Amino acid sequence: MAYAIRGWRCVLLIIALLFPIAAAAQANKSMFVSVQANQDSAATAKYGAGKADGMAGMLEKLIDDALEKKFPCANVLDRNDVGALLGLAKLRELLGNGDDSALESIGTAVGAAYVVSVSVQETGDSVSINGAVLDSTKSKGISALSRQTTVSSAGAVTYDSLQQYAQNLVNGISGGPKCTGYWKGTVSVTITQNASGNGVSTHGTGKLTCQILGVGQDATCTYESSDVLAGPNGSMTTTKTATDASTWVSVSVTGDKLALTFGAIPLSVNVKGSVPVDPYTESFDGGSYTLHATSDPKHQSGTWTDPNGGPTGNTVVTWKLSLQ
């Protein structure tokens, strides 16, 4: 995938043609997302035309959502928005060369400092997803992610796998559009569970601790959990860990409400039991919480216990944050 902007004459021409649009968009548009799809004849014959387009549309929406959570002060512009600004004929013309520089040129023309470009290729029963994030102000790639997966009997990829891809791609973006002020500090989530029935019991605890770095919404997180599942035929212990994993934590205060949203982080998983299981990795989403904000607009701290936890499990959130 190309990261450098090629054909400077073409870029300058596009910017000149679109100058009025660029001037209007520069103030409130900072990220441009494009997800394109293709499928081969085998996929079309088996699942029908347009399956890859449907996956691409869903993935684009998931990437939009992930960007808006990680960068709450940014405005996200997708291909539909660009089509409305430029007109579909002009958009097709600019994309007609099949070159990544076209996306960079469009992003620059509409005032987007960051361009997210993803391709979905369905080949028979296999789907390849390849994405990259470009800082168009520096003509530099800052994040890339590829995934290979299979389609279901209905010709679709699961929603969870697309959501995980979107979150992981966005997690890889360091820096990004900044808010006027930014939060720095520590937040943690502790989860316990204890349940039993029909001769089977499960108990365990997990703790997620994140350091918000005071640069946009960037954060590093540590996670550790241990869960024991016991039954008549033995027991199984599952441990999950992550150390200084790069992700994001969105913090916003509106009135008396403090909203925290955690980005996904990759976990290493080990299982010990009577049946051997190889170590594997998975993605963990820390979730979203709406908490009570203090009256101090520059400092937020407290502890919240889920009132719906009950005797079988509980969730406790603690935070200590300051606005820089």
Buried (B, 14 or more C-beta within 10 A) or exposed (E): EBBEBBBEEBBEEBBEBBEEBBEEBBEEBBBBBBBBBBBEEEBBEBBEEEBBBBBBBBBBBBBBBBBBBBBBBBBBBBBEBBBEBBEEEBBEEBBEEEBBBBBBBBBBBBBBBBBBBBBBBBBBBBBBBBBBBBBBEEBEBBBBBEBEBEBEEEBBBEEEBBBBBBBBBBBBBBEBBBBEEBBBBBBBBBBBBEEEEEEEBBBBBBBBBBBBBBBBBBBBBBBBBBBBBBEEEEEBBBBBBBEEBBBBBBBBBEEEEBBBBBBBBBBBBBBEBEEEEEEEEEBBBBEEBEBEBEEEEEEBBBEBEEEEBEEEBBBBBBBBBBBE
